[in-house]
Amino acid sequence: MSLKTIRKLMHETEQRMDKTVKAMEADFKGIRTGRASPALIERVMVPYYGTPTPLNQLAVISAPEPHLLVVRPYDPSSMEDIEKGILQADLGLNPANDGRVIRVPIPRLTEERRRELVKLVNRRMEECKIALRNIRRDTLEQLREYEDDKVISEDELTRGKERLQEVTDEFTEKVEDIGARKEKDIMEI
């Protein structure tokens, strides 16, 4: 019984940590690199009939060129709202509306802006690591409760702690790898 309890707890912990890392990865997609990517604006919120709606639900977003995004709204009457939404997202982008599509040129990043983006990536990585440590702490408390309630033995608690540290290290390494790749992407000219 006690081994199953620890396995179940570790499985739940791994799932929580995985969700945390995936959320950071999704967040990184919105951080601009030197080339156009639909992920840059797909989560921009647009006021559509009074309701904030993600841009990817209102239009098809494509990157036909390395420094250009093209937005084709499903509803042509929403063009102005989409344009305003992109401007208000404070991404440093200036959309141009030609009546059928919205073209969003992606300007080249300056060295200063690249360094700011790298700092942002590092800050988000640190936030993710803190979240992983909080999950670790919660699991550790749960393991100690199990031992106090005599659900697991002291030896099982020790093995559980070791496994928990392995899992935490594994996810921390993933965060570092993802962050390093994003940093390399940003600094690439």
Contacts in CASP RR format, 6 or more apart in sequence:
PFRMAT RR
TARGET T0000
AUTHOR 0000-0000-0000
METHOD contacts of the structure
MODEL  1
MSLKTIRKLMHETEQRMDKTVKAMEADFKGIRTGRASPALIERVMVPYYG
TPTPLNQLAVISAPEPHLLVVRPYDPSSMEDIEKGILQADLGLNPANDGR
VIRVPIPRLTEERRRELVKLVNRRMEECKIALRNIRRDTLEQLREYEDDK
VISEDELTRGKERLQEVTDEFTEKVEDIGARKEKDIMEI
1 151 0 8 1.000
2 146 0 8 1.000
2 151 0 8 1.000
2 152 0 8 1.000
2 153 0 8 1.000
2 156 0 8 1.000
3 156 0 8 1.000
5 146 0 8 1.000
5 151 0 8 1.000
5 152 0 8 1.000
6 143 0 8 1.000
6 146 0 8 1.000
6 152 0 8 1.000
6 156 0 8 1.000
6 159 0 8 1.000
6 160 0 8 1.000
6 163 0 8 1.000
9 139 0 8 1.000
9 142 0 8 1.000
9 143 0 8 1.000
9 146 0 8 1.000
10 139 0 8 1.000
10 160 0 8 1.000
10 163 0 8 1.000
10 164 0 8 1.000
10 167 0 8 1.000
12 139 0 8 1.000
13 135 0 8 1.000
13 136 0 8 1.000
13 139 0 8 1.000
13 164 0 8 1.000
13 167 0 8 1.000
14 167 0 8 1.000
14 171 0 8 1.000
16 135 0 8 1.000
17 132 0 8 1.000
17 135 0 8 1.000
17 167 0 8 1.000
17 168 0 8 1.000
17 171 0 8 1.000
18 171 0 8 1.000
20 128 0 8 1.000
20 131 0 8 1.000
20 132 0 8 1.000
20 135 0 8 1.000
20 171 0 8 1.000
21 128 0 8 1.000
21 132 0 8 1.000
21 171 0 8 1.000
21 174 0 8 1.000
21 175 0 8 1.000
21 178 0 8 1.000
23 128 0 8 1.000
24 124 0 8 1.000
24 125 0 8 1.000
24 127 0 8 1.000
24 128 0 8 1.000
24 175 0 8 1.000
24 178 0 8 1.000
25 178 0 8 1.000
27 124 0 8 1.000
28 121 0 8 1.000
28 124 0 8 1.000
28 178 0 8 1.000
28 179 0 8 1.000
28 182 0 8 1.000
29 37 0 8 1.000
29 39 0 8 1.000
29 40 0 8 1.000
30 37 0 8 1.000
30 39 0 8 1.000
30 40 0 8 1.000
30 43 0 8 1.000
31 117 0 8 1.000
31 120 0 8 1.000
31 121 0 8 1.000
31 124 0 8 1.000
31 182 0 8 1.000
31 186 0 8 1.000
32 40 0 8 1.000
32 91 0 8 1.000
32 106 0 8 1.000
32 109 0 8 1.000
32 117 0 8 1.000
32 186 0 8 1.000
33 109 0 8 1.000
33 182 0 8 1.000
33 185 0 8 1.000
33 186 0 8 1.000
33 188 0 8 1.000
34 67 0 8 1.000
34 106 0 8 1.000
34 108 0 8 1.000
34 109 0 8 1.000
34 185 0 8 1.000
34 186 0 8 1.000
34 188 0 8 1.000
34 189 0 8 1.000
35 63 0 8 1.000
35 66 0 8 1.000
35 67 0 8 1.000
35 106 0 8 1.000
36 63 0 8 1.000
36 65 0 8 1.000
36 66 0 8 1.000
36 67 0 8 1.000
36 68 0 8 1.000
36 69 0 8 1.000
36 104 0 8 1.000
36 106 0 8 1.000
37 63 0 8 1.000
37 69 0 8 1.000
38 56 0 8 1.000
38 61 0 8 1.000
38 62 0 8 1.000
38 63 0 8 1.000
38 69 0 8 1.000
40 69 0 8 1.000
40 91 0 8 1.000
40 106 0 8 1.000
41 55 0 8 1.000
41 61 0 8 1.000
41 69 0 8 1.000
41 71 0 8 1.000
41 86 0 8 1.000
41 89 0 8 1.000
41 91 0 8 1.000
41 93 0 8 1.000
41 104 0 8 1.000
42 54 0 8 1.000
42 55 0 8 1.000
42 56 0 8 1.000
42 61 0 8 1.000
43 54 0 8 1.000
43 55 0 8 1.000
43 56 0 8 1.000
44 54 0 8 1.000
44 55 0 8 1.000
44 85 0 8 1.000
44 86 0 8 1.000
44 89 0 8 1.000
44 91 0 8 1.000
45 52 0 8 1.000
45 53 0 8 1.000
45 54 0 8 1.000
45 55 0 8 1.000
45 85 0 8 1.000
45 89 0 8 1.000
46 52 0 8 1.000
46 53 0 8 1.000
46 54 0 8 1.000
46 55 0 8 1.000
46 58 0 8 1.000
46 78 0 8 1.000
46 81 0 8 1.000
46 82 0 8 1.000
46 84 0 8 1.000
46 85 0 8 1.000
47 53 0 8 1.000
47 81 0 8 1.000
47 84 0 8 1.000
47 85 0 8 1.000
48 58 0 8 1.000
48 78 0 8 1.000
48 81 0 8 1.000
55 61 0 8 1.000
55 71 0 8 1.000
55 82 0 8 1.000
55 85 0 8 1.000
55 86 0 8 1.000
58 73 0 8 1.000
58 74 0 8 1.000
58 75 0 8 1.000
58 78 0 8 1.000
58 82 0 8 1.000
59 71 0 8 1.000
59 72 0 8 1.000
59 73 0 8 1.000
59 74 0 8 1.000
59 78 0 8 1.000
59 82 0 8 1.000
59 102 0 8 1.000
60 71 0 8 1.000
60 72 0 8 1.000
60 74 0 8 1.000
61 69 0 8 1.000
61 70 0 8 1.000
61 71 0 8 1.000
61 72 0 8 1.000
62 69 0 8 1.000
62 70 0 8 1.000
62 72 0 8 1.000
63 69 0 8 1.000
63 70 0 8 1.000
64 70 0 8 1.000
67 105 0 8 1.000
67 106 0 8 1.000
67 107 0 8 1.000
67 108 0 8 1.000
68 103 0 8 1.000
68 104 0 8 1.000
68 105 0 8 1.000
68 106 0 8 1.000
69 103 0 8 1.000
69 104 0 8 1.000
69 106 0 8 1.000
70 101 0 8 1.000
70 102 0 8 1.000
70 103 0 8 1.000
70 104 0 8 1.000
71 82 0 8 1.000
71 86 0 8 1.000
71 95 0 8 1.000
71 101 0 8 1.000
71 102 0 8 1.000
71 103 0 8 1.000
71 104 0 8 1.000
72 100 0 8 1.000
72 101 0 8 1.000
73 79 0 8 1.000
73 82 0 8 1.000
73 102 0 8 1.000
76 99 0 8 1.000
76 100 0 8 1.000
79 97 0 8 1.000
79 99 0 8 1.000
79 102 0 8 1.000
80 97 0 8 1.000
82 95 0 8 1.000
82 102 0 8 1.000
83 95 0 8 1.000
83 97 0 8 1.000
83 102 0 8 1.000
86 93 0 8 1.000
86 95 0 8 1.000
86 102 0 8 1.000
86 104 0 8 1.000
87 93 0 8 1.000
87 94 0 8 1.000
87 95 0 8 1.000
92 107 0 8 1.000
93 104 0 8 1.000
93 105 0 8 1.000
93 106 0 8 1.000
93 107 0 8 1.000
94 104 0 8 1.000
94 105 0 8 1.000
95 102 0 8 1.000
95 103 0 8 1.000
95 104 0 8 1.000
96 102 0 8 1.000
96 103 0 8 1.000
96 104 0 8 1.000
96 105 0 8 1.000
109 117 0 8 1.000
109 186 0 8 1.000
114 186 0 8 1.000
114 187 0 8 1.000
117 186 0 8 1.000
118 183 0 8 1.000
118 186 0 8 1.000
118 187 0 8 1.000
121 179 0 8 1.000
121 182 0 8 1.000
121 183 0 8 1.000
121 186 0 8 1.000
122 183 0 8 1.000
125 175 0 8 1.000
125 176 0 8 1.000
125 178 0 8 1.000
125 179 0 8 1.000
128 175 0 8 1.000
129 172 0 8 1.000
129 175 0 8 1.000
132 168 0 8 1.000
132 171 0 8 1.000
132 172 0 8 1.000
132 175 0 8 1.000
133 168 0 8 1.000
136 164 0 8 1.000
136 165 0 8 1.000
136 168 0 8 1.000
139 164 0 8 1.000
140 161 0 8 1.000
140 164 0 8 1.000
143 152 0 8 1.000
143 157 0 8 1.000
143 160 0 8 1.000
143 161 0 8 1.000
143 164 0 8 1.000
144 157 0 8 1.000
146 152 0 8 1.000
146 157 0 8 1.000
147 153 0 8 1.000
147 154 0 8 1.000
147 156 0 8 1.000
147 157 0 8 1.000
END
